[in-house]
Amino acid sequence: MSTDDELLDEQQKRFLKRHWKMTIVFVAVFAVAVSAAVLVLLWFVENAQATALLPSTLGEFTVGYLITFILHVIFWELLFVGSWVLVIVVVIYLKWYSKLPEEERLGKTKRGSREEGDAIGFLIGVFWLIIIWTSGRWDLAFNAWTLTDWVISWLTAVGWVFVVFGIPIAIYFIYWIVNERKQET
């Protein structure tokens, strides 16, 4: 760890020690929000099965059911939890932050390398969904899939991500190498 990172960590620790009451308030709001989110999730799972929005056994699930389930959960979580949590957090934060002296306000921190690499997994997931859709397996129950089908579909998604993004990157790299050689001569 560099000295800049150590200094930033020390500043963050001092900041949390000075403002421990607000830290407790934010942790309490977070705990209540997580509890509410779990209750909303359990409520939705029970109602989704009772209203036949989703099958009651996992073997009958399809990718279409899974996407429908995820979208409905996101909607109900935003409606029943996100709406009031967002308002409470913004109000508390703005009232508290406006009272802070200028030297105590935290600037933007540097993102970690782990946070910067999350896009590739998302892209592979999107390509996998497209492959499932185009191959006609969208409404095929998961119990009809073989492990080989599942692995091949994921490997195909990885391959398409490399094709779609790897070829332009390779072309740019070759272009860069050629220009570097021209500048050297």
Residue pairs with C-beta under 8 A, 6 or more apart in sequence:
8 109
8 110
11 106
12 106
12 109
15 104
15 106
16 23
18 104
19 96
22 92
22 96
25 92
26 89
26 92
29 85
29 88
29 89
29 92
33 81
33 85
36 80
36 81
36 85
37 77
37 81
40 76
40 77
40 80
40 81
41 73
41 77
43 76
44 72
44 73
44 76
47 53
48 54
48 69
48 72
49 55
49 56
53 68
53 72
54 61
54 65
54 68
54 69
55 61
55 65
58 142
59 141
59 142
59 143
60 141
60 143
61 141
61 142
62 138
62 139
62 140
62 141
62 142
63 129
63 132
63 133
63 137
63 138
63 139
63 140
64 138
64 139
67 129
97 105
120 161
123 161
123 165
124 154
124 157
124 158
124 161
125 157
127 157
127 158
127 160
127 161
127 164
128 153
128 154
128 157
130 157
131 153
131 156
131 157
131 160
132 138
132 153
135 153
137 145
137 149
137 153
